[in-house]
């Protein structure tokens, strides 16, 4: 699997907070757990019971953004696997826009990030979409490791909540998702570029295109190796910034690019400015790291 995300900042105030148990999740005294579904939405109201469930089975946490195609694709794959898992693990889905505090507590600022909670302890897994066969293998190994640690309970669906229907996608959106599912991010980029020609002011498409381009540039790279490189040129700095952003290190990525901006020649500055714009779109204009980097970049430009 590709690069992990540091979850060491999971705040005690969130994990240990005495949240009211308003969830329909019910933890029995035995090794069976009744849940509304094998894939549930995680929020502050049901965080406590879901952490309790992690003492029975592994809880995989998928962070997504409804506007981010890659994260929706990844979450859909995980939900499919959870529903066919015979209750061996639970998928907890976190909308990072609606549950910013939970995402912050996990140290997550990028969608398509996956973690796991084992016996109440959060651990990083990976960031970015994966092909389904890799996910099957990975989840299989995770279940084996969990069972070896005594987390060998079973989930049972109690039917307390109706199954949500998935939103209908446009033909082009489905084509882009299918291309990404096959690892063909270049095809997805072309689809979104064509869509933008028809709707050039669509900010969601602009963000989606930037995100897919970032994934295309980093998907097949060796994350640990790329992050350990000390850049000696602007091109190397730009590449490292891509990988930093891919694992959620947005502040570090922008700081690196800003440091190299001062010593870049005019052509390199133009390339850096273009990358800044694309990465700003990928992260989101309202993200604190983007707001701060924009201000610092403006000072350097003018």
Buried (B, 14 or more C-beta within 10 A) or exposed (E): BBBBBEBEEBBEEBBEEEBEBEBBBBBEEEEBBBBBBBBBBBBBEBBBBBBBBBBBBBBBBBBBBBBBBBBBBBBBBBBBBBBEBEBBBBBBBBBBBEBEEBBBBBBBBBBBBBBBBBBEEBEBBBBBBBEBEBBBEBBEEBBEEBBEEEBEBEBBBBEEEEEEEEEEEEEBBEBBBBBBBEBBBEBBBBBBEEBBEEEEEBEEBBBBBBBBBBBBBBBEBEBEEBBEEEBEEBEBBBBBBBBBBBBBBBBBBBBBBBEBBEEBEEEBBEBBBEBBBBBBBBBBEEBEBBEBBBEEBEEEEE
